[in-house]
């Protein structure tokens, strides 16, 4: 069985110089995927969000933060709100799949996604790292280097980094399994078509159409 095939990783060029104030704004990490702090998604930033073409927002917070970190424009953008604490014992892997599906949905429709937590440094950064790892087949270290070129201040806590390292063999095994299932299904359909070839022509086209549509 051949290994998973991933799209080419885009060339990422960061700013010539990173300054402290830049952490208060969002950065586009790869085309269509932005990472930033909550301040980049506040009500005063509606014009900027609209100008940049943001259509989807991932809001990362824990329950005790919900009174000040919240979706501000539910009627203008599609939101995914994730309850994640910034602690080394927090299970963040469980959110990677939902995050991937949400971002992929946005990109598939020509949209753009902003991922933010409070500071845009730990929780939200870990989610973006996981997405980029899985999308391009990267290690945690490779993804970290890519994201840091665009947003230098990222600093996921040690627990998140450990889970990202654990995630690498997990997503690769899942991709290999999916490829194998696709290959098996193609082989099964081919055998079914071959069996049809050995039957009388009567009703052959109808059966072939059933197989193709199954």
C-alpha positions in Angstrom: 0.0 0.0 0.0 1.4 3.4 -1.0 1.8 6.1 1.6 -0.5 9.1 1.9 -0.2 11.9 -0.6 -0.3 15.4 0.7 -0.6 18.7 -1.2 2.6 20.9 -1.5 3.1 23.1 1.5 2.8 26.8 0.5 5.8 29.1 0.6 5.4 31.3 3.7 7.2 34.6 4.1 7.0 36.4 7.4 7.4 40.1 8.1 10.9 41.6 7.8 10.8 42.4 11.5 8.4 41.2 14.2 7.4 43.8 16.8 5.5 43.3 20.0 2.4 45.2 18.9 1.9 42.7 16.0 0.7 40.1 18.5 -2.4 42.2 18.9 -3.5 41.6 15.3 -4.2 38.5 13.2 -1.8 37.1 10.6 -2.6 34.9 7.6 -0.7 31.7 8.2 -1.6 29.9 4.9 -4.0 31.2 2.3 -7.5 31.4 3.9 -6.4 30.6 7.5 -5.7 33.4 10.0 -4.5 33.2 13.6 -4.8 36.0 16.1 -5.9 37.1 19.5 -9.5 37.9 20.6 -8.8 41.6 20.1 -8.8 40.9 16.3 -12.4 39.6 16.5 -13.9 42.3 18.7 -16.7 44.6 17.6 -14.3 47.4 16.7 -12.7 45.0 14.1 -15.7 44.3 11.9 -14.4 46.5 9.1 -11.1 44.7 9.1 -12.7 41.3 9.2 -14.9 42.1 6.3 -12.1 43.7 4.3 -9.9 40.6 4.7 -12.8 38.3 3.6 -13.2 36.4 6.8 -16.3 34.2 6.7 -15.7 31.7 9.5 -14.4 32.2 13.0 -13.1 29.6 15.5 -13.6 31.0 19.0 -11.5 29.2 21.6 -12.2 29.8 25.3 -13.1 28.0 28.5 -16.4 28.5 30.4 -15.0 31.0 32.9 -13.9 33.2 29.9 -17.3 33.2 28.2 -18.3 36.6 29.6 -15.6 38.4 27.7 -14.5 36.0 24.9 -17.5 35.4 22.8 -18.8 35.4 19.2 -19.5 39.1 18.5 -21.0 38.7 15.0 -23.1 35.5 14.9 -25.3 37.1 12.2 -22.3 37.9 9.9 -19.9 35.0 10.3 -20.1 31.3 10.9 -18.7 30.4 14.3 -17.2 27.3 15.9 -16.8 27.8 19.6 -14.5 25.3 21.4 -14.3 25.0 25.2 -10.5 24.5 25.8 -8.5 25.4 28.9 -4.9 26.5 28.5 -3.5 23.9 30.9 -1.0 21.1 30.3 -3.5 18.5 31.2 -6.2 19.7 28.8 -7.1 17.2 26.1 -6.9 19.3 22.9 -6.5 16.4 20.4 -10.2 15.7 20.7 -10.9 19.0 19.0 -8.6 18.6 16.0 -11.1 16.8 13.8 -13.9 19.3 14.3 -11.5 22.2 13.7 -10.3 20.5 10.4 -13.8 20.0 9.2 -14.8 23.6 9.9 -11.7 25.1 8.1 -12.0 22.7 5.2 -15.7 23.6 4.8 -14.7 27.3 4.7 -11.9 26.8 2.2 -14.1 24.6 0.0 -16.6 27.4 -0.4 -14.0 30.1 -1.0 -14.1 31.4 2.5 -11.5 32.4 5.0 -11.2 31.4 8.7 -9.9 33.3 11.7 -8.8 31.1 14.7 -8.5 33.0 18.0 -8.4 32.4 21.7 -7.5 35.1 24.2 -3.9 35.9 23.1 -3.6 33.8 20.0 -0.5 32.2 21.4 -1.3 28.8 22.9 -4.7 27.1 22.4 -5.6 28.6 19.1 -2.0 28.2 17.9 -2.1 24.5 18.8 -5.3 24.1 16.7 -3.7 25.8 13.7 -0.5 23.7 14.1 -2.6 20.5 14.1 -4.5 21.6 11.0 -1.3 22.4 9.1 0.4 19.2 10.2 -2.5 17.1 8.9 -3.1 19.0 5.7 0.5 19.0 4.5 1.9 15.9 6.2 4.3 17.8 8.5 5.8 17.1 11.8 5.0 19.2 14.8 8.5 20.9 14.5 8.0 21.6 10.8 4.5 23.1 11.3 5.7 25.1 14.3 8.5 26.6 12.1 6.0 27.5 9.3 3.5 29.1 11.7 6.1 31.0 13.6 7.3 32.6 10.4 4.0 34.4 10.2 3.1 34.8 13.9 6.4 34.7 15.8 4.8 34.9 19.3 3.1 31.5 19.2 3.9 29.4 22.3 1.6 26.5 23.0 2.0 25.0 26.5 4.0 21.9 27.0 1.0 19.7 27.2 -0.2 20.8 23.8 3.2 20.4 22.3 3.3 16.8 23.6 -0.1 16.1 22.1 0.8 17.6 18.8 3.8 15.2 18.7 1.5 12.3 19.5 -0.9 13.5 16.8 1.6 13.0 13.9 1.5 9.1 13.8 -2.3 9.3 14.5 -3.2 11.4 11.5 -0.8 9.6 9.2 -2.3 6.2 10.2 -5.8 7.6 9.6 -4.9 8.9 6.2 -3.3 5.6 5.3 -6.4 3.7 6.4 -8.6 6.1 4.4 -6.5 5.5 1.3 -6.7 1.8 1.8 -10.4 1.9 2.1 -10.7 3.9 -1.1 -8.4 1.5 -2.9 -10.4 -1.5 -1.6 -13.7 0.1 -2.7 -12.3 0.8 -6.1 -11.1 -2.8 -6.4 -14.5 -4.1 -5.2 -16.3 -2.1 -7.8 -13.9 -3.2 -10.5 -14.6 -6.9 -9.7 -18.3 -6.2 -9.8 -17.9 -4.7 -13.2 -15.8 -7.6 -14.4 -18.5 -10.0 -13.1 -21.1 -8.0 -15.1 -19.1 -8.5 -18.3 -19.5 -12.3 -18.0 -23.3 -12.1 -17.8 -25.8 -11.9 -20.6 -26.2 -8.4 -22.1 -29.9 -8.2 -21.0 -30.1 -5.7 -18.2 -26.3 -5.1 -18.2 -26.5 -1.3 -18.5 -28.9 -1.0 -15.6 -26.7 -3.1 -13.3 -23.6 -1.1 -14.3 -25.4 2.1 -13.5 -26.4 0.7 -10.1 -22.7 -0.2 -9.3 -21.5 3.3 -10.4 -24.0 5.0 -8.2 -23.5 2.8 -5.2 
